[in-house]
């Protein structure tokens, strides 16, 4: 028995992270439900900071290998030869990875304050995506509707990554709207 075939419900009513300088955050509510014995497998997370779910077929011990294998077709210089050899031995496990996910990071700024981030969340962040190792497909979308940097409002920030071996496609797209002296500036970046 391992985490990959576990069934569990976990609830935490109070969790505190305190630094030596007594700065910290407190999470009042965390609920995790998972069922990895049925098909589709799923994990559900609800908390003060993030809500989300993962559904499909997955093997946690091979997720990184699956992602590296998919990415290695387009960015081989990022993956070492040793890693590629290891991935070939892990093929049976990695072929299980065919799932989708979605997460919402709530506009709770305690964590950002703790790490002295230069921005504040004004609206929740949405993270969605999927992975299918057998098809060599992977997608990730991060939507950040609003961020505040001091008195400036950064709007409509989006990052998307789309990899599809059948279409011989690897795309990265990023966009945001930032204030400038002449009004609002739209910044786009697209890589194929």
Secondary structure in CASP SS format (residue, H / E / C, confidence):
PFRMAT SS
TARGET T0000
AUTHOR 0000-0000-0000
METHOD secondary structure of the structure
MODEL  1
X C 1.00
X C 1.00
X H 1.00
X H 1.00
X H 1.00
X C 1.00
X E 1.00
X E 1.00
X E 1.00
X E 1.00
X E 1.00
X E 1.00
X C 1.00
X C 1.00
X E 1.00
X E 1.00
X E 1.00
X E 1.00
X C 1.00
X C 1.00
X C 1.00
X C 1.00
X C 1.00
X E 1.00
X E 1.00
X E 1.00
X E 1.00
X C 1.00
X C 1.00
X E 1.00
X E 1.00
X E 1.00
X E 1.00
X E 1.00
X E 1.00
X C 1.00
X C 1.00
X C 1.00
X C 1.00
X C 1.00
X E 1.00
X E 1.00
X E 1.00
X E 1.00
X E 1.00
X E 1.00
X E 1.00
X C 1.00
X C 1.00
X E 1.00
X E 1.00
X E 1.00
X E 1.00
X E 1.00
X E 1.00
X E 1.00
X E 1.00
X C 1.00
X C 1.00
X H 1.00
X H 1.00
X H 1.00
X H 1.00
X H 1.00
X H 1.00
X H 1.00
X H 1.00
X H 1.00
X H 1.00
X H 1.00
X H 1.00
X H 1.00
X C 1.00
X C 1.00
X C 1.00
X H 1.00
X H 1.00
X H 1.00
X C 1.00
X C 1.00
X H 1.00
X H 1.00
X H 1.00
X H 1.00
X H 1.00
X H 1.00
X H 1.00
X H 1.00
X H 1.00
X C 1.00
X H 1.00
X H 1.00
X H 1.00
X H 1.00
X C 1.00
X C 1.00
X C 1.00
X E 1.00
X E 1.00
X E 1.00
X E 1.00
X E 1.00
X E 1.00
X E 1.00
X E 1.00
X C 1.00
X C 1.00
X C 1.00
X C 1.00
X H 1.00
X H 1.00
X H 1.00
X H 1.00
X H 1.00
X C 1.00
X C 1.00
X C 1.00
X C 1.00
X C 1.00
X E 1.00
X E 1.00
X C 1.00
X C 1.00
X C 1.00
X E 1.00
X E 1.00
X E 1.00
X E 1.00
X E 1.00
X E 1.00
X E 1.00
X E 1.00
X C 1.00
X C 1.00
X C 1.00
X C 1.00
X E 1.00
X E 1.00
X E 1.00
X E 1.00
X E 1.00
X E 1.00
X E 1.00
X E 1.00
X E 1.00
X E 1.00
X E 1.00
X E 1.00
X E 1.00
X C 1.00
X C 1.00
X E 1.00
X E 1.00
X E 1.00
X E 1.00
X E 1.00
X E 1.00
X E 1.00
X E 1.00
X E 1.00
X E 1.00
X E 1.00
X E 1.00
X E 1.00
X C 1.00
X C 1.00
X C 1.00
X C 1.00
X E 1.00
X E 1.00
X E 1.00
X E 1.00
X E 1.00
X E 1.00
X E 1.00
X E 1.00
X E 1.00
X E 1.00
X E 1.00
X E 1.00
X C 1.00
X C 1.00
X E 1.00
X E 1.00
X E 1.00
X E 1.00
X E 1.00
X E 1.00
X E 1.00
X E 1.00
X E 1.00
X C 1.00
END
